[in-house]
């Protein structure tokens, strides 16, 4: 049975590696979703894009868009008729294809067709730009659109080419992450369904509620660890 070695703690997340294989590391955290790199990520009208334009920056400081002068202070470059999504901004990723022009949206990783994760650059845990992800756990997945963006409401889950585990509370009251959508996805991916817990002490979309497995976080975390390590894991947590 594989044994974990503690590395460091960042905010609320404990970072571990394997005692006999330091090439892998494990942690549990919240998840922020954005569409950086996607051809349809951001649009000048702030309505048609996959993501809210404010997540790409603001005039004078565009950190997620290609600009005409190559600096955050420049004007965002808009895709032309010959580009994949005419009228949309060119959105960037840290991983690039240097053989293509910096104003070509194909230079960057298309988040609509290629699944990837973004890690804090200063983790210093051995992960390198372009490393392959071995699996993913989708917890309390945002499958309905809200005012901040589309979430995963239009995402093609069948395009995920790595093992996937779903974790969801049956009583999740957040309108953006209903349990029935996770149940529908369970036809294709294993699902851990969670019931019970402590009485909510926050709103339905906040962590101290079924949305955040309040009062059930320990068994949920243990079940996810078991899945990551290839062990048996419960399909129901009550």
N, C-alpha and C positions, 0 to 999 in steps of 0.2 A: 504494500500500500504506500503510495507516494506521501511524503511528509513535506509540509510547508515550512519555509524559513522567513521570518519577519524581516522586512527591509526598512520601511519607514512609514510614518503616518502623515497624510496630507489632508488637512481639515478633518472630515469625518470618515476618511477612507484609510484602512490598513492595507499596505502594499506588501505582498508576499512573493517569494519565488520558490522553486523546488530545491530541496536540500541537495539533490544529486544532479540538478540541471538548472543552471542559472540563466539559461537562454530564454526562459519563459517567466512571466510575472503575472500576478493576479490581483485584482482589486474590485471592490464594489463601490459604486457611486451613483449619483443622479446622472441624467442624460439630457443634454441640450441638442436639439436637432436644427441644423441649418442646411441650406442648399448650395453652399459655396462650390463653385466649379461647374454647376449645372448650366446648360445653355439657357434655360428659362428661369434662372435663379432670381434675377432682379430686373425690374422694368421701370422706366421713368415715371409711369403713372402710379407707381406704388400699389397697384391692384392686380396686375396681370402676372406678376412674378410668383415663384414658389415661396419666396420669403419676403418678409417685411424689409423695405429698403434701409431702414435704420440699422439693421444688422450688418450692413455693408459699409457704414460710415455716414458721413455728412459732408456738405460742401466745405472744401478746404481740408478735409481729413478722410479720404476714402481709403479704407484699409483692406477692402475685399473686392475692389474693382480695378480694372486696368484703366489708367488715365492717359491723356494725350501726351503728357510730359514725363510719364513714368514715375511720378511722385504723388503722394497722398493729396497734395494741394492742387493737382490738375483737374481737368474736366473728364468725367467718365466717358469711355469709348463705347459707342453703340454699334451693335452688330449690323453689318450690311446685308444686302440681298443675297450675297454669295455665302453668307455664314449660316450655321445651323438654325439660329433663331433671330431673324431680322427684327430690329427694333428693341431688342433686349440688350442690357449691358453685358459686357464681357466680365465674367466673374472668375476670380483666381483661386488657386490652391498652392500650397507650399511645394507639392510634388508637381514637376513640370516636365514637358518634353522640350528640351532645349533646341531641337532641330526646327521648331516652328516659331514664327514671329510672335513677339509678346502680345500683339493685338489680336492674334488668332485664338478664338475660344477653344480650338482643338489642342492648344498647348497645355491646357489644364485638365484635371481629372473631372470628367462629367459625372456629377453625383446622381444623375437620373439613370445612368446605366452601369455605374461602377460603385459598389458599396465600399465605404472606407470610414475609418475612425480618425479623429483628431485628438492627439494627446498633448498635454502641456509640454512645451519645448524644454523645460528645465527639470524634467523628472529624473534624468540621468540614470535610467534603469536598463540601458542596453538596447532599447527600441530604436530603430533607425528609420529614417524616411523611406517609405516604400516597402517596409516589412509586411509580410502576409499575416492576416488575422486568421486564427485557427477555429474560431467559433464566436457566437454572439448570443447574449441573453437580452431579450426584449421584455422589460418589466413595465407594467402600467402604460402600455404603448398608446401614444396619442394617435388615434386612427380617425378622428373627426376634425374637420377644419374649425379654426377659431379666428379671432380678429388678428392674431399674431402670424397666421400663416396656415398652410394646408396640412402641416404635420405629415403623417404618413397616409393621409386619406386617399391619395392617388398613387401611392407607391406599389410597385409590382413585387410583392414578396417572393414570387416564384423566381425572381432574378437573383436571389441570394444564393451564392454558390458554396457556402460553408454551413456547418451545423448550427441550428437555431433552437433556442429554448424560449418559450413564452412563459411569463409569470404574471398572474393577474388576480386581483381580489374580486370575488363574486359580487360584493356590495360596493364596488367603486362607484361613487356618486358623481364623479366629475363628468360633465357632458362631453368632454373631448376624448375620454378614454373609457367607453362603456365595455363591460365584460363581454357582452354578446359578440363584439367584433373579435376579441381574442378567442372566444369559443369557435367562431367561424374559421379562424386561422388554424385552429387545432386539428383540422382535417389534414393539414399539411405538415404541421410541426408539433412536437410534444408540448403540452401545457401543464403547468403547475397551477391549480386553482386553490385560492386561499379563502378561508372563511373565518369569521370571528375576529377576536382582537379586543383591544381596550376601547371604551367609549370615545368617540371623536372629540378632540380638543382644538380643532381647526376647521377651516372650510373644506368642502368636498374635494377640491383640487390641490390641497396642501398636504404636507407629510403626516401630520398628526390626525390621520383619518384612514379609512380603508384604502384610499388612494396610495398611501405610503406604508401600508401594512402595519399600521400603528398597533403595537402590542403583539405583533406576530413577526417582527423583523428578524429575530434570532433564528427561528426555524426556517424562515424563508431564505436567509443567508446560507444556512447549513445545506439546504436542499440545492441551492445554486452551486455551492462548492462541490457537492457530490457529483453533480452533472459535469462540471468542468474537469473533474479528476477521473471521469469515466466510471463512477460508482453507481449503484442503484440509488434512485431518488424517488420521493413520494410524488404522486400525481395530485394528491389532495392534502392540504394542510388545514386542519380544523382546530 
